[in-house]
């Protein structure tokens, strides 16, 4: 049995940052990763980086080869190659950074708990080794949820977001099951490359957690790209055909059966924490109904010397929260122990459609339900000079302010450059600034940021 000061299960974003921090403090660290193709975590290998790379490429393909599927398909294959090259480069950098440190030992294999301080590692050649650690950190991430639909497991034409992005052949007809963030992003991306996209959602309300004005604006934007949206679509079965795949579904509203044919079916029905193989009960670690590791505000599990970070602890599954998880844990180990996960609320999120949507805080509907006295402002993207110069005038900005205090309690930006501009609103909310701070701020011109001047001028 080998002894370490720390064992980190999973080579994700938070885990690699923590490994380097601990090793630099002369801790002996073991980091375990089940797949060499996942060095650096989901974001680098199968999530943020590859998807956003291809989303950018799809915008170029649409601009160059609109309505020319043959050339779009060729461009797509080249774009996938460029994406693969970038992912390999970043993966190798992550590996080299960890492998080069004398205080870090990297184990390739599957980890599971043997006790609350001992982890068993089974390598790819089935060899077993036991590691004992004073502190253990779970950073195993999340995995796509596979819906209970007959035929999906045996189909050659059914993909998750992770597996579809590896394909170099552009699907001419793409069916997407699930109209959440992943579904909308990839629908936009593949439509840009020239695919005929049908987006199916089991619920009867599109974007149910968003305000209706925002959801309707997004819906119209997707339709303008040629994306067909079908609501109340309850998937029943999938079977392969000579040309691709056929999906059978019923309309939840009236029970009418439908059949859809496609070259590929993408399952975009969410992600869940990856805890199935960890044998958590051996360490006395509790999980919730979704399998997420239950932690306190300092990210400690029910066994205080075992911690969880990133997607495996459930909640919002964002790479930037995994980075902040590292900060929380580092503060507990080496700082004043005051940092807490509650400190970062609210957290912004982005959906990389075209235009992208960014949101922070409460929606108008949520704020009304909580009894706030509100002031609401909306600004069309077309009213912002920078949107005109970029020729991206679709969308809008929306802000919600507490009428009594003047504090911003929610903001949605559905416009070009929204992923950047939302961080300014986040900074204002985090520092409890009056809305006039953004109304009167001197922004550069022309920029999408200066739209905040006019958005908050309405109050």
RAMOQUI-V709325 format. One record per pair of residues at least 4 apart in sequence whose ideal C-beta (glycine too) atoms are under 7 Angstrom apart, sorted by sequence separation. I is the first residue (numbers start at 1). J is the second residue. If there is no record, write none. Layout:
i:I j:J
i:I j:J
//
This chain:
i:11 j:15
i:12 j:16
i:13 j:17
i:14 j:18
i:15 j:19
i:16 j:20
i:17 j:21
i:18 j:22
i:19 j:23
i:20 j:24
i:21 j:25
i:23 j:27
i:40 j:44
i:41 j:45
i:42 j:46
i:43 j:47
i:46 j:50
i:47 j:51
i:48 j:52
i:49 j:53
i:50 j:54
i:51 j:55
i:52 j:56
i:53 j:57
i:54 j:58
i:57 j:61
i:58 j:62
i:59 j:63
i:60 j:64
i:61 j:65
i:62 j:66
i:68 j:72
i:69 j:73
i:70 j:74
i:71 j:75
i:72 j:76
i:73 j:77
i:74 j:78
i:75 j:79
i:76 j:80
i:77 j:81
i:78 j:82
i:79 j:83
i:80 j:84
i:81 j:85
i:82 j:86
i:83 j:87
i:84 j:88
i:85 j:89
i:86 j:90
i:87 j:91
i:88 j:92
i:89 j:93
i:90 j:94
i:91 j:95
i:92 j:96
i:93 j:97
i:94 j:98
i:95 j:99
i:96 j:100
i:114 j:118
i:122 j:126
i:123 j:127
i:151 j:155
i:159 j:163
i:160 j:164
i:161 j:165
i:178 j:182
i:179 j:183
i:180 j:184
i:181 j:185
i:182 j:186
i:183 j:187
i:184 j:188
i:185 j:189
i:186 j:190
i:187 j:191
i:188 j:192
i:189 j:193
i:191 j:195
i:210 j:214
i:211 j:215
i:212 j:216
i:213 j:217
i:214 j:218
i:215 j:219
i:216 j:220
i:217 j:221
i:218 j:222
i:219 j:223
i:220 j:224
i:223 j:227
i:241 j:245
i:251 j:255
i:287 j:291
i:288 j:292
i:295 j:299
i:296 j:300
i:300 j:304
i:308 j:312
i:309 j:313
i:319 j:323
i:320 j:324
i:321 j:325
i:324 j:328
i:325 j:329
i:326 j:330
i:327 j:331
i:328 j:332
i:329 j:333
i:330 j:334
i:331 j:335
i:335 j:339
i:339 j:343
i:352 j:356
i:353 j:357
i:362 j:366
i:363 j:367
i:364 j:368
i:365 j:369
i:366 j:370
i:379 j:383
i:385 j:389
i:386 j:390
i:402 j:406
i:414 j:418
i:417 j:421
i:418 j:422
i:422 j:426
i:423 j:427
i:424 j:428
i:425 j:429
i:426 j:430
i:427 j:431
i:433 j:437
i:435 j:439
i:436 j:440
i:437 j:441
i:443 j:447
i:451 j:455
i:452 j:456
i:453 j:457
i:10 j:15
i:11 j:16
i:22 j:27
i:33 j:38
i:40 j:45
i:42 j:47
i:43 j:48
i:44 j:49
i:114 j:119
i:159 j:164
i:178 j:183
i:179 j:184
i:190 j:195
i:201 j:206
i:203 j:208
i:210 j:215
i:222 j:227
i:240 j:245
i:241 j:246
i:250 j:255
i:251 j:256
i:275 j:280
i:280 j:285
i:287 j:292
i:295 j:300
i:301 j:306
i:308 j:313
i:316 j:321
i:330 j:335
i:331 j:336
i:332 j:337
i:351 j:356
i:362 j:367
i:367 j:372
i:382 j:387
i:387 j:392
i:388 j:393
i:401 j:406
i:402 j:407
i:413 j:418
i:428 j:433
i:445 j:450
i:23 j:29
i:33 j:39
i:43 j:49
i:65 j:71
i:98 j:104
i:113 j:119
i:114 j:120
i:122 j:128
i:146 j:152
i:152 j:158
i:191 j:197
i:223 j:229
i:250 j:256
i:287 j:293
i:288 j:294
i:295 j:301
i:301 j:307
i:311 j:317
i:331 j:337
i:350 j:356
i:351 j:357
i:368 j:374
i:381 j:387
i:387 j:393
i:401 j:407
i:443 j:449
i:8 j:15
i:22 j:29
i:38 j:45
i:65 j:72
i:99 j:106
i:176 j:183
i:190 j:197
i:222 j:229
i:238 j:245
i:239 j:246
i:250 j:257
i:251 j:258
i:280 j:287
i:287 j:294
i:294 j:301
i:300 j:307
i:301 j:308
i:350 j:357
i:367 j:374
i:401 j:408
i:402 j:409
i:443 j:450
i:37 j:45
i:98 j:106
i:111 j:119
i:112 j:120
i:120 j:128
i:121 j:129
i:207 j:215
i:285 j:293
i:286 j:294
i:293 j:301
i:294 j:302
i:299 j:307
i:331 j:339
i:350 j:358
i:401 j:409
i:413 j:421
i:206 j:215
i:238 j:247
i:248 j:257
i:249 j:258
i:299 j:308
i:399 j:408
i:400 j:409
i:413 j:422
i:428 j:437
i:8 j:18
i:19 j:29
i:65 j:75
i:111 j:121
i:120 j:130
i:121 j:131
i:176 j:186
i:187 j:197
i:219 j:229
i:299 j:309
i:348 j:358
i:349 j:359
i:364 j:374
i:400 j:410
i:428 j:438
i:443 j:453
i:8 j:19
i:61 j:72
i:176 j:187
i:207 j:218
i:237 j:248
i:248 j:259
i:328 j:339
i:348 j:359
i:382 j:393
i:400 j:411
i:19 j:31
i:109 j:121
i:110 j:122
i:118 j:130
i:119 j:131
i:187 j:199
i:235 j:247
i:236 j:248
i:275 j:287
i:310 j:322
i:327 j:339
i:328 j:340
i:348 j:360
i:364 j:376
i:381 j:393
i:399 j:411
i:109 j:122
i:118 j:131
i:206 j:219
i:236 j:249
i:246 j:259
i:247 j:260
i:295 j:308
i:309 j:322
i:328 j:341
i:381 j:394
i:398 j:411
i:61 j:75
i:107 j:121
i:109 j:123
i:118 j:132
i:119 j:133
i:235 j:249
i:236 j:250
i:246 j:260
i:299 j:313
i:346 j:360
i:381 j:395
i:398 j:412
i:411 j:425
i:424 j:438
i:438 j:452
i:439 j:453
i:61 j:76
i:108 j:123
i:109 j:124
i:117 j:132
i:234 j:249
i:246 j:261
i:276 j:291
i:293 j:308
i:310 j:325
i:346 j:361
i:381 j:396
i:6 j:22
i:15 j:31
i:108 j:124
i:114 j:130
i:117 j:133
i:144 j:160
i:174 j:190
i:183 j:199
i:233 j:249
i:234 j:250
i:275 j:291
i:285 j:301
i:286 j:302
i:309 j:325
i:380 j:396
i:397 j:413
i:5 j:22
i:119 j:136
i:144 j:161
i:244 j:261
i:245 j:262
i:273 j:290
i:285 j:302
i:309 j:326
i:379 j:396
i:408 j:425
i:439 j:456
i:144 j:162
i:233 j:251
i:234 j:252
i:244 j:262
i:247 j:265
i:272 j:290
i:273 j:291
i:275 j:293
i:284 j:302
i:285 j:303
i:295 j:313
i:378 j:396
i:379 j:397
i:396 j:414
i:397 j:415
i:438 j:456
i:439 j:457
i:232 j:251
i:244 j:263
i:245 j:264
i:272 j:291
i:273 j:292
i:284 j:303
i:293 j:312
i:395 j:414
i:396 j:415
i:11 j:31
i:179 j:199
i:232 j:252
i:244 j:264
i:245 j:265
i:273 j:293
i:283 j:303
i:292 j:312
i:293 j:313
i:309 j:329
i:324 j:344
i:378 j:398
i:395 j:415
i:408 j:428
i:6 j:27
i:8 j:29
i:161 j:182
i:174 j:195
i:176 j:197
i:232 j:253
i:285 j:306
i:292 j:313
i:408 j:429
i:435 j:456
i:5 j:27
i:11 j:33
i:57 j:79
i:174 j:196
i:176 j:198
i:179 j:201
i:292 j:314
i:307 j:329
i:377 j:399
i:5 j:28
i:6 j:29
i:7 j:30
i:8 j:31
i:9 j:32
i:10 j:33
i:170 j:193
i:172 j:195
i:173 j:196
i:174 j:197
i:175 j:198
i:176 j:199
i:177 j:200
i:178 j:201
i:206 j:229
i:283 j:306
i:4 j:28
i:5 j:29
i:16 j:40
i:170 j:194
i:171 j:195
i:172 j:196
i:176 j:200
i:290 j:314
i:376 j:400
i:392 j:416
i:435 j:459
i:4 j:29
i:54 j:79
i:161 j:186
i:170 j:195
i:175 j:200
i:206 j:231
i:407 j:432
i:424 j:449
i:4 j:30
i:288 j:314
i:299 j:325
i:321 j:347
i:374 j:400
i:375 j:401
i:390 j:416
i:11 j:38
i:179 j:206
i:204 j:231
i:238 j:265
i:407 j:434
i:408 j:435
i:421 j:448
i:11 j:39
i:13 j:41
i:199 j:227
i:203 j:231
i:204 j:232
i:375 j:403
i:387 j:415
i:406 j:434
i:421 j:449
i:424 j:452
i:11 j:40
i:12 j:41
i:54 j:83
i:199 j:228
i:299 j:328
i:374 j:403
i:387 j:416
i:406 j:435
i:11 j:41
i:12 j:42
i:13 j:43
i:53 j:83
i:147 j:177
i:197 j:227
i:198 j:228
i:199 j:229
i:200 j:230
i:201 j:231
i:298 j:328
i:299 j:329
i:372 j:402
i:373 j:403
i:406 j:436
i:202 j:233
i:316 j:347
i:318 j:349
i:373 j:404
i:417 j:448
i:198 j:230
i:201 j:233
i:202 j:234
i:416 j:448
i:50 j:83
i:53 j:86
i:200 j:233
i:316 j:349
i:367 j:400
i:415 j:448
i:191 j:225
i:298 j:332
i:381 j:415
i:401 j:435
i:187 j:222
i:191 j:226
i:381 j:416
i:191 j:227
i:364 j:400
i:49 j:86
i:50 j:87
i:188 j:225
i:275 j:312
i:355 j:392
i:372 j:409
i:49 j:87
i:273 j:311
i:274 j:312
i:362 j:400
i:273 j:312
i:355 j:394
i:187 j:227
i:271 j:311
i:355 j:395
i:49 j:90
i:273 j:314
i:45 j:87
i:298 j:340
i:299 j:341
i:367 j:409
i:44 j:87
i:297 j:340
i:367 j:410
i:297 j:341
i:297 j:342
i:44 j:90
i:45 j:91
i:271 j:317
i:44 j:91
i:362 j:409
i:363 j:410
i:204 j:252
i:361 j:409
i:362 j:410
i:200 j:249
i:204 j:253
i:361 j:410
i:40 j:90
i:44 j:94
i:179 j:229
i:202 j:252
i:360 j:410
i:361 j:411
i:40 j:91
i:360 j:411
i:39 j:91
i:359 j:412
i:40 j:94
i:397 j:451
i:39 j:94
i:357 j:412
i:358 j:413
i:39 j:95
i:399 j:455
i:357 j:414
i:389 j:446
i:399 j:456
i:177 j:235
i:397 j:455
i:401 j:459
i:355 j:414
i:355 j:415
i:358 j:418
i:386 j:446
i:355 j:416
i:357 j:418
i:358 j:419
i:385 j:446
i:386 j:447
i:387 j:448
i:198 j:260
i:356 j:418
i:360 j:422
i:386 j:448
i:355 j:418
i:356 j:419
i:358 j:422
i:384 j:448
i:360 j:425
i:360 j:426
i:31 j:98
i:384 j:451
i:350 j:418
i:361 j:429
i:350 j:419
i:360 j:429
i:173 j:244
i:383 j:454
i:36 j:108
i:175 j:247
i:350 j:422
i:379 j:451
i:31 j:104
i:29 j:103
i:348 j:422
i:28 j:103
i:29 j:104
i:30 j:105
i:31 j:106
i:32 j:107
i:33 j:108
i:34 j:109
i:348 j:423
i:379 j:454
i:27 j:103
i:34 j:110
i:379 j:455
i:26 j:103
i:30 j:107
i:32 j:109
i:16 j:94
i:23 j:101
i:348 j:426
i:377 j:455
i:19 j:98
i:32 j:111
i:377 j:456
i:23 j:103
i:158 j:238
i:186 j:266
i:20 j:101
i:23 j:104
i:377 j:458
i:16 j:98
i:186 j:268
i:377 j:459
i:155 j:238
i:157 j:240
i:346 j:429
i:156 j:240
i:375 j:459
i:19 j:104
i:155 j:240
i:175 j:260
i:183 j:268
i:149 j:235
i:150 j:236
i:151 j:237
i:152 j:238
i:182 j:268
i:149 j:236
i:150 j:237
i:151 j:238
i:157 j:244
i:158 j:245
i:175 j:262
i:80 j:168
i:147 j:235
i:149 j:237
i:150 j:238
i:151 j:239
i:157 j:245
i:173 j:261
i:174 j:262
i:177 j:265
i:180 j:268
i:32 j:121
i:149 j:238
i:173 j:262
i:174 j:263
i:177 j:266
i:178 j:267
i:155 j:245
i:173 j:263
i:174 j:264
i:175 j:265
i:176 j:266
i:177 j:267
i:178 j:268
i:180 j:270
i:77 j:168
i:171 j:262
i:172 j:263
i:175 j:266
i:177 j:268
i:178 j:269
i:171 j:263
i:174 j:266
i:176 j:268
i:177 j:269
i:178 j:270
i:171 j:264
i:76 j:170
i:73 j:170
i:72 j:170
i:42 j:141
i:41 j:141
i:42 j:142
i:164 j:264
i:30 j:131
i:9 j:111
i:164 j:266
i:30 j:133
i:69 j:172
i:159 j:264
i:161 j:266
i:157 j:263
i:157 j:264
i:158 j:265
i:159 j:266
i:160 j:267
i:161 j:268
i:157 j:265
i:158 j:267
i:9 j:119
i:54 j:165
i:7 j:119
i:51 j:165
i:50 j:165
i:152 j:267
i:46 j:162
i:76 j:193
i:18 j:137
i:46 j:165
i:147 j:267
i:72 j:193
i:73 j:194
i:146 j:267
i:15 j:137
i:72 j:194
i:147 j:269
i:144 j:267
i:7 j:131
i:15 j:139
i:145 j:269
i:14 j:139
i:69 j:194
i:145 j:270
i:7 j:133
i:145 j:271
i:2 j:129
i:4 j:131
i:6 j:133
i:12 j:139
i:144 j:271
i:145 j:272
i:6 j:134
i:9 j:137
i:10 j:138
i:143 j:271
i:1 j:130
i:2 j:131
i:3 j:132
i:4 j:133
i:5 j:134
i:6 j:135
i:7 j:136
i:8 j:137
i:9 j:138
i:10 j:139
i:12 j:141
i:142 j:271
i:143 j:272
i:5 j:135
i:9 j:139
i:10 j:140
i:55 j:185
i:62 j:192
i:142 j:272
i:1 j:132
i:6 j:137
i:8 j:139
i:9 j:140
i:10 j:141
i:58 j:189
i:61 j:192
i:142 j:273
i:143 j:274
i:61 j:193
i:142 j:274
i:221 j:353
i:59 j:192
i:141 j:274
i:51 j:185
i:55 j:189
i:58 j:192
i:140 j:274
i:221 j:355
i:54 j:189
i:58 j:193
i:140 j:275
i:218 j:353
i:140 j:278
i:218 j:357
i:211 j:363
i:210 j:363
i:211 j:364
i:211 j:365
i:138 j:293
i:112 j:277
i:113 j:278
i:188 j:353
i:112 j:278
i:113 j:279
i:185 j:351
i:188 j:354
i:110 j:277
i:111 j:278
i:112 j:279
i:113 j:280
i:115 j:282
i:116 j:283
i:184 j:351
i:185 j:352
i:114 j:282
i:115 j:283
i:116 j:284
i:138 j:306
i:185 j:353
i:113 j:282
i:136 j:305
i:138 j:307
i:141 j:310
i:142 j:311
i:184 j:353
i:113 j:283
i:135 j:305
i:136 j:306
i:137 j:307
i:138 j:308
i:139 j:309
i:141 j:311
i:142 j:312
i:181 j:351
i:134 j:305
i:139 j:310
i:141 j:312
i:137 j:309
i:140 j:312
i:139 j:312
i:221 j:394
i:138 j:312
i:142 j:317
i:217 j:395
i:217 j:396
i:214 j:398
i:116 j:303
i:116 j:306
i:218 j:414
i:217 j:414
i:214 j:412
i:214 j:414
i:48 j:319
i:43 j:319
i:15 j:309
i:14 j:309
i:59 j:354
i:14 j:310
i:13 j:310
i:55 j:352
i:12 j:310
i:52 j:352
i:13 j:319
i:17 j:323
i:14 j:322
i:18 j:326
i:13 j:322
i:14 j:323
i:17 j:326
i:21 j:330
i:12 j:322
i:13 j:323
i:14 j:325
i:18 j:329
i:14 j:326
//
